[in-house]
C-alpha cells in the first residue's frame, strides 16, 4: 500500500541537474527496485533538499558521492532514501470491492477446503503493508468469517514493508479516526479500543495473527524467507516498478504461493506482462489472479 510522492515537503534551495537526477535514480533503483519517471525530478529535489542540508552537503553530486564512498555505505542510507521517496496514504477497508471478493470467494474457498480436509491453516502475505491498515483489515475479516472457530485454525499474516517508520507505526496498532474513515461502525466497536482524542488501538486478538517485518522486494534472499502463502496482497506497489522489476517481484510471488494460490494487486495495476505465471479471474468490480 506504500506509494510514491505526495508532493508535500520542504522546498530547499539546492537544485538538481538532469545528470544528477539520472545518477540518483539509478542508485535508488539498484537499492529498492523503485523506478522514478523523468517527471519526478523536481519532486526528488523537493524531498531530498532537507537531507542534503542535514548532511551539510551543497549539491546532489556531493550526495551521490556520499552514497558511493561513505563508510556507512548505501545499505544504511537506504533507510533514509526510502523514507524520502515513499508516502503512505491508506486506510482500513480500502477498496471494498476487492475485499468483498476476498471474503466471499477466496477466503470462503480456503475455509471450506480446510473444514473438509481438517487442515485448517491460512497463510497470507501482505507485501507493502505500509502502516498496517491492510493486514489488520484482513485479520478482522478472518475474525468475522470464522467467529469462535478461529481458535481451531492456524493463521499467519506476514506483513512487510521497506519503510522502518511505517512498520513501527503498524506494530503499535494505534490509529486516528481518519484511518478508520472507510471502516464499518460495528467493526470499530468490536475490534478497536477507543483511547480518547480520536485515537483507536487495535485489539490484541487481531494483532496476534500478524507478523510484521522489513523487506526489500529487490532482494532475493529476503523474499525467500517469507513463509509459503495461500494468498498474496501487493496493492499499489508494483505500479512504481519498471517491467523488469515487475517480472522479478511477480516471479517471487509466484514462487511463494502454494498451488492454486491467489494474488491481489491494486485495481489500477495489470499483470498482462506476466500472463504465463498468473491467470486472471473476473469478479464484479475487480480482478484476482491465480497461480498457474
C-alpha positions in Angstrom: 0.0 0.0 0.0 3.0 2.3 0.0 3.1 4.8 -2.7 5.4 7.5 -4.1 5.4 11.2 -3.5 2.6 13.1 -2.1 4.2 16.2 -3.4 4.3 17.9 0.0 7.5 18.7 1.8 10.3 21.2 2.3 11.3 23.3 -0.7 15.0 23.8 -0.4 17.5 25.9 -2.4 19.6 23.0 -3.6 18.8 22.4 -7.3 19.3 19.0 -9.0 20.6 18.8 -12.5 19.2 16.3 -15.0 22.5 14.4 -14.9 22.4 14.3 -11.1 18.8 13.1 -11.2 19.7 10.2 -13.6 22.6 9.1 -11.4 20.5 9.3 -8.2 17.6 7.5 -9.9 20.0 4.6 -10.8 21.1 4.3 -7.2 17.5 4.2 -5.9 16.6 1.6 -8.5 19.6 -0.5 -7.6 18.8 -0.4 -3.9 15.0 -0.7 -3.9 13.8 -1.6 -7.4 11.7 1.6 -7.5 11.9 3.4 -10.8 11.5 7.1 -10.9 10.0 8.6 -14.0 11.6 11.7 -15.6 8.7 13.8 -14.4 9.7 13.1 -10.7 12.9 15.2 -11.0 11.6 18.2 -9.2 9.8 16.2 -6.6 13.1 14.5 -5.8 14.7 17.9 -5.5 11.8 19.0 -3.1 12.1 15.9 -0.9 15.8 15.4 -0.8 17.0 19.0 -0.1 16.5 18.8 3.7 18.5 15.5 3.8 21.4 17.3 2.0 21.2 20.2 4.4 21.3 17.7 7.3 24.4 16.1 5.9 25.9 19.5 5.2 26.2 18.8 1.5 26.0 21.6 -1.0 24.9 19.6 -4.1 23.3 16.4 -5.3 26.6 15.4 -6.8 28.1 15.5 -3.3 25.2 13.4 -2.0 25.8 10.8 -4.8 29.5 10.7 -3.8 28.4 10.3 -0.2 26.3 7.3 -1.1 29.1 5.7 -3.1 32.0 6.4 -0.7 30.7 7.0 2.8 31.8 4.3 5.3 28.2 3.5 6.2 27.6 2.7 2.6 24.4 2.6 0.6 22.7 0.0 2.7 22.4 2.1 5.8 21.4 5.2 3.9 18.7 3.1 2.2 16.5 3.7 5.3 16.6 7.5 4.7 16.2 7.1 0.9 13.0 5.0 1.3 11.6 7.4 3.8 12.1 10.2 1.3 10.7 8.6 -1.8 7.7 6.8 -0.3 4.5 8.1 1.1 1.7 6.0 2.7 -1.8 7.1 2.0 -4.1 4.2 3.2 -7.0 3.4 5.4 -8.8 0.4 6.8 -11.2 -1.5 4.5 -9.8 0.3 1.5 -11.0 -0.8 -2.0 -14.1 -2.6 -0.6 -15.0 -4.4 -3.9 -11.7 -6.3 -3.7 -12.2 -7.1 0.0 -15.7 -8.4 -0.8 -14.3 -10.8 -3.3 -11.6 -11.8 -0.8 -14.2 -12.5 1.8 -16.9 -14.2 -0.3 -14.8 -16.2 -2.7 -11.1 -16.6 -1.9 -11.5 -16.9 1.8 -14.6 -19.0 1.6 -12.9 -21.5 -0.7 -10.0 -21.8 1.8 -12.3 -22.2 4.8 -14.5 -24.8 3.0 -11.4 -26.8 1.9 -9.8 -26.6 5.4 -13.0 -27.8 7.1 -13.3 -30.6 4.6 -9.8 -31.9 4.9 -9.2 -31.0 8.5 -6.1 -29.0 7.5 -7.2 -25.7 9.0 -4.4 -23.3 8.0 -4.4 -19.9 6.3 -1.2 -18.0 5.4 -1.4 -14.6 3.8 1.4 -12.3 2.8 0.8 -8.5 2.8 3.7 -7.2 0.7 3.9 -3.4 1.0 1.8 -3.3 4.2 2.5 0.4 4.9 1.4 1.4 8.4 -0.6 -1.8 8.9 -4.2 -1.0 7.8 -4.2 -3.7 5.2 -3.0 -6.7 7.2 -5.2 -5.6 10.2 -8.2 -5.4 7.8 -7.5 -8.9 6.6 -7.2 -10.2 10.2 -10.5 -8.6 11.1 -12.2 -10.2 8.0 -10.8 -13.5 9.2 -12.3 -13.0 12.6 -15.6 -12.0 11.1 -15.7 -15.1 8.8 -14.6 -17.7 11.4 -16.1 -16.3 14.6 -15.3 -18.6 17.5 -13.9 -21.2 15.2 -10.9 -19.1 14.6 -9.3 -20.8 17.6 -9.3 -24.1 15.5 -7.2 -22.5 12.8 -3.5 -21.9 12.3 -3.4 -18.4 10.8 -0.5 -16.2 10.0 -0.4 -12.9 8.1 3.1 -11.9 7.2 3.2 -8.1 6.7 6.2 -6.5 5.2 7.3 -3.0 4.1 10.6 -1.4 3.1 10.0 1.6 5.4 11.1 1.2 9.0 9.0 4.1 10.2 5.7 2.8 8.9 6.4 -0.6 10.4 6.9 0.9 13.8 3.5 2.6 13.4 2.0 -0.7 12.3 3.4 -2.6 15.3 2.0 -0.1 17.7 -1.5 -0.6 16.2 -2.6 3.0 17.1 -4.7 4.8 14.6 -6.6 8.1 14.2 -10.2 8.3 13.3 -9.1 9.4 9.8 -7.6 5.9 9.2 -10.9 4.4 10.1 -12.9 6.6 7.7 -13.9 3.7 5.5 -14.5 1.2 8.3 -18.0 0.0 9.3 -19.1 1.2 12.8 -19.6 -2.3 14.1 -16.0 -3.2 13.2 -14.7 -0.2 15.1 -16.6 -1.2 18.2 -15.7 -4.9 18.0 -12.0 -4.7 17.1 -10.7 -1.4 18.4 -10.3 0.2 21.9 -11.0 3.9 21.9 -8.1 5.6 23.7 -9.5 9.2 23.6 -8.7 12.2 21.4 -9.9 10.2 18.3 -7.2 7.6 18.8 -8.0 3.9 18.5 -6.0 0.8 19.5 -6.3 -2.5 17.6 -7.3 -5.3 19.9 -4.7 -8.0 20.8 -6.8 -10.8 19.3 -6.4 -9.1 15.9 -2.8 -8.2 16.3 -1.7 -11.7 17.2 -2.5 -13.0 13.7 0.2 -10.7 12.2 4.0 -10.8 12.0 5.5 -7.6 10.8 8.9 -7.3 9.3 11.1 -5.2 7.0 11.6 -6.4 3.5 13.1 -5.1 0.3 11.3 -6.6 -2.7 14.5 -6.1 -4.7 16.5 -8.6 -2.5 16.1 -12.2 -3.5 17.3 -13.6 -0.1 14.7 -11.6 1.8 11.9 -12.8 -0.4 12.9 -16.4 0.1 12.5 -16.1 3.8 8.7 -15.3 3.6 6.6 -18.4 4.5 4.7 -20.0 1.7 1.3 -18.3 1.3 -2.2 -19.2 0.2 -2.8 -15.5 -0.7 -0.5 -12.6 -1.5 -1.7 -9.0 -1.3 0.5 -6.4 -3.0 -1.7 -3.5 -3.8 -0.5 -0.1 -5.2 3.2 -1.2 -5.1 4.2 -2.8 -8.4 2.8 0.2 -10.4 6.0 2.0 -9.4 8.3 -0.7 -10.9 9.6 -0.9 -14.4 8.9 -4.0 -16.5 12.0 -5.9 -15.4 11.4 -5.3 -11.7 7.7 -6.2 -12.0 8.6 -9.5 -13.6 11.1 -10.2 -10.8 8.7 -9.4 -8.0 5.8 -11.2 -9.5 8.0 -14.2 -10.1 8.9 -14.1 -6.4 5.1 -14.0 -5.5 4.5 -17.0 -7.9 7.3 -19.0 -6.1 5.9 -18.0 -2.7 2.3 -19.0 -3.4 1.1 -22.5 -2.8 -0.7 -24.4 -5.6 -3.9 -22.6 -6.6 -2.7 -19.6 -4.7 -4.3 -16.2 -5.1 -2.7 -12.8 -5.8 -4.4 -9.4 -5.3 -2.9 -6.3 -6.8 -4.2 -2.7 -6.9 -7.3 -2.0 -9.0 -5.2 0.1 -11.4 -2.5 -2.5 -11.8 -2.4 -5.2 -14.5 -0.4 -8.4 -14.9 -0.6 -8.7 -18.6 3.2 -8.7 -18.9 3.4 -12.0 -16.9 0.3 -13.9 -18.1 2.4 -17.0 -18.2 2.5 -17.1 -14.4 -1.0 -16.0 -13.4 -4.5 -16.5 -14.7 -6.9 -13.6 -14.2 -10.4 -14.2 -12.8 -13.1 -11.6 -13.4 -15.3 -10.6 -10.5 -17.8 -7.8 -10.1 -15.7 -4.7 -9.7 -12.3 -6.3 -9.5 -9.9 -8.9 -10.9 -8.0 -11.6 -8.9 -5.1 -13.6 -10.2 -4.4 -17.3 -9.7 -1.1 -19.2 -9.8 -0.7 -21.3 -12.9 
